[in-house]
Amino acid sequence: MASSFPAILFTLFLLTCLTFPTAHPSTIGVRHLSNLLQTQDRERSPPSLQLAAARGVLRRLIPSHSSSFDFQIVSKEHCGGASCFIIRNHPDFHRRGGDPEILIIGVTGVDIVAGLHWYLKNWCGSHISWDKTGGAQLCSVPKAGLLPRVDDNGVFVPRPVPWSYYQNAVSSSYSFAWWDWERWEKEIDWMALQGINLPLAFTGQEAIWQKVFQKFNMSSKDLDDFFGGPAFLAWSRMGNLHGWGGPLPQSWLDQQLLLQKKILRRMYELGMTPVLPAFSGNVPAALKSRFPSAKITRLGNWFTVKSDPRWCCTYLLDATDPLFVEIGRAFIEQQLEEYGKMGHIYNCDTFDENTPPVDDPEYISSLGAAIFRGMQSGDSNAVWLMQGWLFSYDPFWRPPQMKALLHSVPLGKLVVLDLFAEVKPIWITSEQCMLHNFAGNIEMYGILDAIASGPIDARTSENSTMANVVGVGMSMEGIEQNPIVYDLMSEMAFHHKKVDVKAWIDLYPARRYGQSVASVKDAWNILYHTIYNCTDGANVSSSIAVILEIDKNRDVIVAFPDVDPSLLSIPQEKYSHYENQVSRRSMLKPITESFDQPHLWYSTSEVIRALELFLKSGDELSGSNTYRYDLVDLTRQALAKYANQLFLKAIEAYQSNNVQGVTHYSHKFLDLVDDFDTLLACHEGFLLGPWLESAKQLAQDENQEKQFEWNARTQITMWFDNSDEEPSLLRDYGNKYWSGLLRDYYGPRAGIYFKFLIKSLEEGNGFSLKGWRREWIKLTNDWQSSRNVFPVKGAGDAVNTSRWLFNKYLQTPDNIESLNDAAAKYVI
């Protein structure tokens, strides 16, 4: 689908293509990367620079304690040959004002900052998340001079594997598209605090490509049709589309290159290894005319309505063509010239959601070898990092083709990201990945037990003979959601044993909110066993259709069904939510290609009980921004499922020719959308305004402002390519529960659909699917081009608003029961 390699938990494994019956799997991959790791250690920023960068993170995070901590860099030998951090009581502390109290020692600046976070989390009861999800909870940290002491022997925490990876190639568009340096600085601080030392660094590459292709006789004008717009660059880079949302102004190219240099400088200062892009074969159309003899193939349609050549069917230079290695080398060398240094790890994902033209294993092997030669010719120490999504997405990749690609690279020179390894990891089967957080959708979801055990299993499994783990990490498509999932996952980079999730959950709310409240602790235990226990897809058919459903938000409000209501059949049987989920899922069939049913894997009555417990804590915790975020999110989750049920009741009334019933339930649905918007407006993490305003702020003139805002609005609505009567195949793919979007777009859209339902009954005609689509698409096009402004600050009382909506919609037992039945009604 539109999200090319989504995941939250994965392992990085080094493909060795060998069996090691005597060596422990977790050490094999590291051994084969030892030369690279030694090179990276030698080229890392000087200790003084890393220490200064680490102190900068401390100063920005908790300035009142900037003198309470002392930092020190040591060699790996001090840590037993691996990276680590060590926390000690400072030997010079005498409880005088200004004395450092805690000494944190690490191999790199990142290790030191991760040690700081470890201390704040485990000794001071603090919590750190993104600003949109509540920010940092540091009120539990004692005043300077009164920090808790650690054991006299200190705390020694080595990394079990060298790398902690972060980001997804599509995060750059779903989350980072409009970021300035101020926002990037916060994110790099967050990365360091989580211990991330291997981040993807894709910003600004279009300016590099412009300079490279100029060397191959192409002008800037030739690239206008090659690059996508700012909100669609991820898919332009992957060769899925071209030109959509563009062309890119020169000021954008220059601005993003300067931003990338700042990003890389800070990452290097902290001792990180940024992963830079490499050439995958995606080329401008103009290359065909400049090099007529080059082997260039036009790829197939990628989700356009009518294979529109303005956007679809990109050009791929055959990796066996001599020009491929030349361009690959030029791209690596241009990055080195611009950035001054490299980390020697390059991401290249050829054929993401595009199928190779030939399936002959020898041809596939030649592709892989040429891709790597392009990197290595520009950097003799290059290692290819490849995301494993293509093996899951495309049935083209059968074992012979997989083997041909993966074995085409020299031993120890290919690292594969085993995406979503918590459900069906490649390191066991080499067949399947699982997916999380498509398109930055807002949905509470996770599998905490799997996160707490998956990286450990990957390192220790005796079955792991080909896949030798060299890292763990997070690769969500969109950030700033489900903070509990990322809080636990970031820890797994340092754990050597499985985490007891029940014990971890018991401590989580006190850390997140700054105090322990019994009712909210009970609520989180319910959420752990419901929302954050999504295991119903683990043993179901491994087809992509099933797996895609696991975490793609299809709630009716944000993904309104484009379907003739007569196709929906609502059975009279009632299925208890407590029946076996897998057996019931086998009964649920997709309605049509235009309607993917919402995914419900838990008891809604239990989640409503958790919300009730959350509200009980409101008077005590209302001052906590993290609590208010979670309260709004949980209320949103419960109301979203209630909205699905209201929609079904309207359809049921329509099929009974009950125009009064359709009118009644459609009004209830539309009232709920307005109330929903009021709820989301209470917290800045659920606002449309910041997304649009950040886009406009990067513009240099009025035309750019219009273009950037159109990009921002389009990505979250119709997304990509529609006609007047045919909606985009990716409509609502990037849907968001954002205040402003509900009242201004989702509500009016639902109103159009309900209008056609009522008109159909009143006139005795069938539902006009074409009429509905025409009005919906016009609404969408008008909305995407509109310029109305939305708030960037939250307004309203989250606790009182949530209580009001709970009493209005969720307190009645009949409502709770009907919510439990809602998922069982989606059959054809």
N, C-alpha and C positions, 0 to 999 in steps of 0.2 A: 504493500500500500504506500501511501505518501510518506510514511515514516520509514526510513531506510534501514536502520539497524537499532531498534529500541531495546533498552534493557535497564535494569537497575542493578542487579547483582550479576557479576560474571567473574570468571577467572581468566587470566591471561596465561596461555600455555605456549611454551616453546616447542615447535614441532621438530622432533629429532629423528623421526622415522626409524627408530630403533627400539628394541626391547632390552630393558636393563633388569634382569631378574634378581640382582643382588643389591643394587643401589636403591636407596629410598627415593621415591618419585619426586619429593619436594626439593631434592638437592641436584637432580640431574640437569634440569633446565638452567639453573643458576650457574652450574659448572660450565655449560656450553656458552654462556653469555659472559664469562669471567673477563675476557679481553675487552669487551665493550664496557663493562662496569668499571674496569680499571681505567680505561680511557676517559670515561665520564668523570671519575674521581679526580684525575689529573687536571682536567679542563674546567672543573667547577670554580665558581667565583672564590676569591680569597676569603679566608675565615673572617677577616675584619668586615668585609662587605656583607657577608651572610649574617653576622651578628648585628650589624646596623639595621639590616632589613627585618630581622626578627624583633629587635627592639621597637621598630616602627609599628609592627603589628600589635605589640603589647600596648604601645602608647595610644593607638587608635581604638583598641578594644576596651581598655580599662585604665585611662590616664591617671586615675587616683592611685594606682599601684605600680606606676612605671619604675619606681625605685625599689619596689618590694622583691623584684626578681633579678637575679643575675644569670647570665647565659655564658656558656662555654662550648667551643667546638673541639672535638677530639677525633682521632682517626678511627677507622673501623676496627683496628687491632684492639683498641680500648673496649670495644663492644663484642669481642670474640670473632671478629672477621665479618660482621654484618652491620647494617645500620641499626641504630637504637637511639633511645633517649633514656636518661637517668635523672631522677628527681632526688635531691638531697636537701637536708636542712643546711642553710648557709653557715659555714664555719665561723664567719665573722659577725654573726647576728647577736646583738646584746640588748635587743628591745629598746634601742635608742631611735629616735625619729630619723628616718631616712636610711637606716641600715637595710641592706638586702636581706630578706628572710629565707628565700628559697632559691637554691641553685639548680638550674636545669642544664644538663649536658647533652649534647647531641652530635651526630656526625655531620649533619647539615642544618641550615637554618630552618628547613621544613621540619626536621626531627625535633628541634628545640621548640618550635611553635606548637607542634603536636603534643609535646610533653607538657607545655603550658596548659593546653586544653585538657589534657588528661588529669592534671592536678586540679584545675578549676572544677572539673566535672565530678571527680571522685572524692576530693577532699573538701570542696567548698559548695557542692550541690548546685552548680551552675548549669546553664544550658545555652547552646549557641545554635541559632538557625538563621535563615535568611530574614531580612527585614520584613518582607511581605508576609512571612509566616510567623511573625511575632518578634523577630530579632533575638537579641541576646538577653537572657535572664541572668543578671549579675548581682541582684540585690541580696542574694544569699551569701555573697563573698564577704567575709569579715573585713573590718577596717584595716588599713595598712598598719603594721606592727602587731596585729593579732591573728595572722594567718595560721591555719592548722599546721602542726609539725608532722612530718612523715616519720616512718620507722628510722631508727638510728643507722641502720645499714643502707638506707636509701631504697629507691624503687627502680628496678632495672627492667626495661621493656624493649626487647629486640624485635625488629621486624622479622616475621617468619619467612617472608619473600621480599625481594627488593623493591617491587613497584606497587604503588597505589595509583590507579588510573582514574581519569575523570573526563566526562563529556561525551557527547555524541555528535556526529557530523551535522545532524539537523538541529541540535540545540542552538547552533549559531543563528538560525533563523527563527525558531519558535520562541527562544528566550533572549538571545543576546543581540538581536538585529539592530536595536536602537541605542545600545549602551555607549556612554561616554567614558572617559578615564575615571571619573569619580566612582561610577558604578563598577567598573572593572577592578579598581583597587580594592573595593569591598569584597568582590568575588575572590580575588587572589588571596586576600586575608583569610576568607572562609576556607579556601582550599588548603592553605597551610595549616590552619587549626585542625582540619580533618586529617592531616598527614598526607595529603595528595602530593605526589612528587612526579607524576607522569601525566600532565594535562594536555589535552588536544589544544592546538594553537592555530586556528584557521583564519583569524581576522586578517583582512587586508590583502589576501592572496590575489585578488583581481588586479591590483596594481603591479604585482610581480608578473602575472600572466601578460599584462599589457606590454611590459618591457621585454619579456621573452618573445612574444609573437612579433614584435617590431623587428627583432633580429631575423625573423623568417619572412620579412617583406610584407607584413600586414600592418595596416594603419589603424589608428584608434577607431575610425569609422567602421572598419571591418569587424570590430568587436562589439559594436552597438547591438547586433543581433545575437551575440554569443552569451553575454552576461545577462542574467535575470535581474529583476529589480531587487532592492535591498532586503525585502521580506522573503525573497524566494531564491537567494543565492545558494542555499544548501543543495537544492535540486538542480540548479544550473551547474554547480560544480560536479555533481554526480552524473551529468549527462542525461538527466531525465527530461529536462525542458530547456528551452533557450528563449531569451528575449522577453519572457513574461514579466511585466512590471517594470521593464527597462525603458530606455537605455540608462546606464549609470552615468551621472555627471562626472566630469573629471575631478571636480572638487570632492566628490564622495571617495573616489579612488585614492586621492592624495591624503585625505583626512583619515581614512581607514588604515593606510600604510603607516602614518605617524602614530596612530593608536596602537597598532601591532608592535611597533618598536618599543613603546612604553610597556606594553604587556609583557613582552619577552624580557626586557631589561629587568623588570621586577621579579619575574619567574626565575631568571638566572641568579639574581641577587639572593634569592631564598634557597638556592640549591636545587631547584626543580629541573626536570628535563622536559622541556616542551616538545610535543610531537608535532612536527610540521607536515604539510601536505606534500605529495609527490604526484607525478604525471601518471594518469590512468588511461590516457588515450583519447579523452574528450577534446575535440578540436573545433575551431570555427569553420563555418562553411567555406570561407574564403581560402582556406588552405588547399582546397581542391583545385582552384584556379591557379594558385601560386605554384603548386607541385602536381601537375597533371598525372604523373606516373605513380604517385603515392597510392598505397592500398588504403583507401578510405571507404568505409561502409556507412550507409545511413541506417540507423536503428529504427525499430518499430515504434508504434504509437504508445505513449505513456499517459493515459487518462485524459486525453483531449476528447471532446464530444464528437468531432468529425475528422479526426486525424489532421487537424489544421496545421499546415507546414510552417505557419508563423511561429508556432510554439513547440511543436512536437518533432519527433524523429531526428534526433541529434546525430552528429557525425562522429564516427570512431575511427581513429587511425589504427590500423592493424599493428599489433605489437611486433610482428615479424618484419615490418618495413624498417629499413635502416634509419629513416627519419624519426622513428619512435625513440630510439636511444638518444639521438641528438637533442630532441626536445626535452626528454627527461633529464639529461645532463644539464642543459641550459637552465632549466627551472631550479634545480638544486643549486647550481652555481650562482644564479641571480639572488636567491635567498641568502646565501652566504655573503655575497657582496653587500646586500642591504642590511643584514642583521649582525654581521661580524663574527658570529659563532653559531654552532649547531650542536644539538644533542645527539645526532646520528640516528635518530629513530624517525621514520617517515610513515605516515598513514597513506595507503593507496587502496581503494576499493573499486576495482574495475568490475563492470557488469552488475552493479547494484540495481536490481529491478530492471535490468536489461539482459537479454540472453545472448551469449556468444553465437556468432554466425555458423560455427562448425563444432560438432561435439566429439570429434576425433581426439582421443587422449594425447596423441603426439602433438597435435596443434595446440591444445590447452597447455601442455607442458612448455611449448615454445613461447606462448603468451606470458606465462609466469616468469620464465627465464629472462625475457626481454624487459619486462617491467622492472625486475630487480637490477638488470644491467643499467637501466636508465638512472636508477638511484645511485648505484655503486660507481658509475662513471663520474658522477659529480661528488661523491663522498665515499672514499674507500672503506670507511668504517660503517657504512649504512646497514641498518636493520629494517626490514619491512614489517610494519605492524598492520595487520589486516583484520577487519571486523567480519565475524563469521555469519552475518545475516544472510548472505546470498545462498548459503547451503540450506537454509531453512525455507527461504521464500520461493525459490525456483526449483521445480522438479527436474530441470535440466541437470542439476548437480547430483548425479548418481555416483556411487563409489568410485568407478574408474575415472570419472572427470574430476572428482574431488582429489583423488590421489595424484592425478597428473598435475594439478595446479599446486598442491601443497608440497609435492616432492620436486618441484622444478627449481627450488631455491637451495643454495648450499646449507649444510648443516649448521644450525644455530643462528641463521640469518632471517628467520621468519617467526614472528610472534602472532598468534591468532587470539582474538578476543572471543571467548566463549560466552556469548551474550545470553543473559537470563538463565544462568546455570543452575538456579535454585529449583527448577522444575525438571528439565530434561537436558542435562549438560552434554556438550560435545565431547568432553573428556571421557565420558563413559561410552557413548554410542557413535560419535562423529556423525550424527544424523540430524539433530534437532536442537533449536534454541527456543526459549520462551520470551515473551515480549512484555514490556511495561510502559505505561504512561505515553501512549501514542499522542503525538501532536500537542503535547502540553495540556491535555484535557485536565479539568479539575474534577477529580473523583477520589474518594477515600478508598485506598486499596493497598494490599501488601500481603506478604507471606513471611512473617517474622521468624517462624521456626526454621524455615529453609535458609533465610539469611544468616541465622545464628549458627548454622551447621554446614552450609554449602561450601564455603572456602576451606574449612577444615577437612571435609570429605575429599575435596579435590586434591588437597596436598597429600593425604594419607592413604587414599584408596589403592589397593593392590591392583585394581583394574586399570589404573592410570599409567599405562606403559608408553603410549605415544604422546600423551599430553602431559607435559612436565611444567608444573605451575611456577610461574615467575612473578605473578602479581595478582592482585584483586582490584576491584574498583566499581565505579558507578557510571552508568551511561544512559541516564534518563533522557528522553527527548525534550522534555520541558522541565525546568527546575521550579522551585518555589511552590512546592506542594508536598503533602505527606511527610512532614518533618521527622516523624518518629522513625520512618523507614530509613532515612539517610543518617540519622543519628546512630542507629544500630549498625548500619552497614559500614560507616566510616571507622567504627571501632574494630571491625573484622580485619583491617589491615595490620592490627597489632596483637590479635588474640591467637594463642597457640592451641587453645582447646575450645570446644563448643560452648556457647553461652547459654546459661539457664535463663530462658526468656521470661519465665514466670517471675523469677527473682528480679530480673532487669526491669520488667514492667512495673513491679511494685515500687521501684525507686524513681521511675521516669516522671510521674506527675509532680512530685516534690521538686525535682530538678527543673522541670519546664516552667513551673509556676512560682517557684520560690518558697513554697510552704507545703506541708503535708495536710491534705484534707481527705478524710475517710471516704466521703461520698464520691469524689472525683477519682480516687484510687480505685474504688469498686467499678466505676464507669470504664476506666481504662482496661480493667480485667475483662469486662464484657467485650470491649472493642477488640482486644487481643484475640478472643475466641470467635469473633464474627467477621467484622470488616477486615481485620488483619490476619485472617486465616483462610485466604482464598486458595483452597486446594482442590476445588471441584473440577479443575481442568487437568489435573496432574496425570490421571490415568485414562483420560478419554482419548479418542482417536487423535493421532498426531497431525491430522490435516491442518493446513494453514487456516482454513475457515474457522475451525474450533479455537485454535490458539489466538487468532486475532481478536476473538470476542472477549478474551479474558480481561483485558484492560483497555478497552476502547469505549469511551463514554457515549452511550446511545440513548440516554434519557430523553424523553420526548421533548421537553422544553428546549434543549440545546441541539437536538438532532431530530427535527420534526419529520414524521414519516411522509415520504412522497409516494403515496400508495392509494389506490382506489379502495375505499372502505369496504366495498363488497367482497374484497379478497380476504378480509380478516374474519376468521371464524372463531368465535368465543365459546368454548364448550361449557356445559352446565356443571361438569364435575369440578369439585373443589379439591385441590391437592394441598396437603399440609406441608408447610415449609420444612418441617422436621423429617420428611421422608428423605431417603437417600438422594443426594443431589445429583449424582452421576446418572442414576436410572431415570430421573426426571428430565435431565438435560437431553437424554437420548430421545425424549418425546417432543422436544422443542425444535421446530423446524424454522428456518428463515422464511419470512413471509414472501418476499420477492427480493430481487437484488436492490430494490429501493428502500428496504426497511430491515435493518438489523435490530433485533430486539435488545432491550437493555439487559445487562448481565446482573443477575441477583444470586449471590452465593451464600447468603446469610439470612438469619431470621430477623425480619424488620422489627418485630415486636421487641426483640432483645436490644436492638440498636435504639429504639425509642425509649426503652428503659434506661439505657446509658445516657441518653440526652436528658431524661428526667433527673438523673443523678448529677449531671453537669449543672443543670439549672439550680439544683439544690445548693450547689457550691457558689452560686453567683454572687451572693452578698460578700462572701469572704475573698473571692478572687477577681472581682470586677476590675480592680486596678491593674491586673496583669495583662499586658498586651498579648502574650502568648496564649493565655486562657481565652481572651476574646476572639482571637483568630480561630482556635479550636472549636469554640462554641458556635461561631458562625458557620464553620465548615461542617460540623456535625448536624446542625439544624438544616443546613442546605442539603446534606446527604439524605436526611429523612424526608424532607419535603419533596425532593426530586422523585423519590419512589411513590409518594402520594400523588404527585402530578401524573405519573405514568398510569396510575389506577383511574384517575379522573378521565383521562383520555379514553381509556377502554370503556368506561361507563358511557361516554358520549357516543362511541362507536356502537355499543350494544343498543343504545336507544335508537340510533340511526337505522340499524338493521331490523328493529321492531317497528319502523315507521312512526316513531314517537317524536314528533317535532318539538313538543314541549320538553321532553327529556333531553334532547340534543341541546336545546337552548339553555336549559338549566345547567347542565354539566359544562357546556362551553363557557358560560359566564363564570362558573366556579373556577374553571381552569384559568381563565384570563385574569380574574381577581387574584388568584394565587400567584401568577407571574408578576403582577404589580407588587404584591406583598413581598415576594421573593426579592425583587429589586431593592425594596426598602431594607430588607435584612442585609443584603450584600453591601449596601452603601455604608454600613456601620463600621467596616474595616477596610483599610487601604489595600489589603491583600486581595480584594475582590472588586476592584474598580477598573472600568474601561479607560478612564481618563489618562492615567499614567502611560499606558501603552501608546495612545495616540499623541499625547503631548511630547513624549520622548522622541517619537518619529519626527515631528515637526521641528523640534529643537536642533536637529542635525542638518536642517535645510539651510542653504545659503541665500535663497530668494523665494519669491512667491510660487513660482512654477515648481521648484523642488519641494516646497512644502505641500503642495497639492499632490504631487507624485508620491511622496513618502507616506502621506496620510492615506492615500488610496491603497498603497501597498499594505499598510497596517490593517485597514478595514477589510480588505479583500481576503487576507490570509485567514482571518477568523470567521469568515462567513462562507461565501460561495467558493472561495479558495482559488479555483483554477478553471478558466475556459468554460463558458456556457454560451448558448444561443438564446434567442428570445423565448423559445418554447422548450428548450432542453437544458435542465440544470447541470451544473458541473458534476462530473463523476466523483469529485472530492468535496462536494458541498458539506459543510459542517464538520469537515475533518479536523479543523483546528478549533472546534467549539470551546467556548469558555463560559463559566458561570461568573460573569462580571456585571456589576451594577452599571446601568446605562445600556448595555447590550440587550438585557432582558426587556426593559421597558421600551426601548427605542426600536428594537428589531425582532427579537424572538416573540414578543407579545403580539405585535401587529401581524407577523407572519401566521401565527396560530389563528388570529382573528379571521384572516382570509380563508383559511381552510375550513373553519367552522361556518363561515358565511356560505361557502359552497355546499357544505353538508345540509344546512337548513334550506337553501335554495332548491337543492335536489329533491327534498321531501315536499316542499310547498308546491313545486311545479310538476311533481310526479315523473321527473326525468332521472336518468342515471347521473352519477357524480361526474362532473366535468373535470377530468384530470388535466386536460389541456388548458382549460380556463384557469384552474388553480395555479398551474405552473406559470402561465403568462403573468398573472398578477404577482405571484411570489417572486419571480425573477425580476420583474420591474421594480418591486419594493427593494430587492437586494441591490440592483444596479444603482438605484437612486440613493440608497443608504451608503453605498461604497463611495459615491461621489460627493456626498454631503459634507459639510464643514462645521456642523454644530459642535459645540464644546461641552465636555463632560468634566465633572469634578475630579480633582487629583488628591483630595483629602477626604478621609472618612467623615461621615456625619451621622449622628444618631447614637442611641444607647444600645449596644449589642445585647446586653443581658435582658433589658426590658423588652426589646423587640423580639428576641428569641422566645421569651416567656409568652408574649402575646400570641405569636404564631403557633407555639406548642398548644396553647389552650384553644386556639381557633381551629386548628387542623388535625392535631395528633392525639389529643387527650381522649377523644371518644373511643370506646372499645371497638365499635363497628369499623371505624377507620383503620385501627390497627389490624383487625382481622382481614379487612379487604386488601390491605397492603401485602399481607402474607400470601394472598391468593393471586396477586397481580401477575407475577412472573409466569404462573402456570397457564395464563390465558393466551400467550403468544404462540398459537399454532395455526396451520393453514387448513 
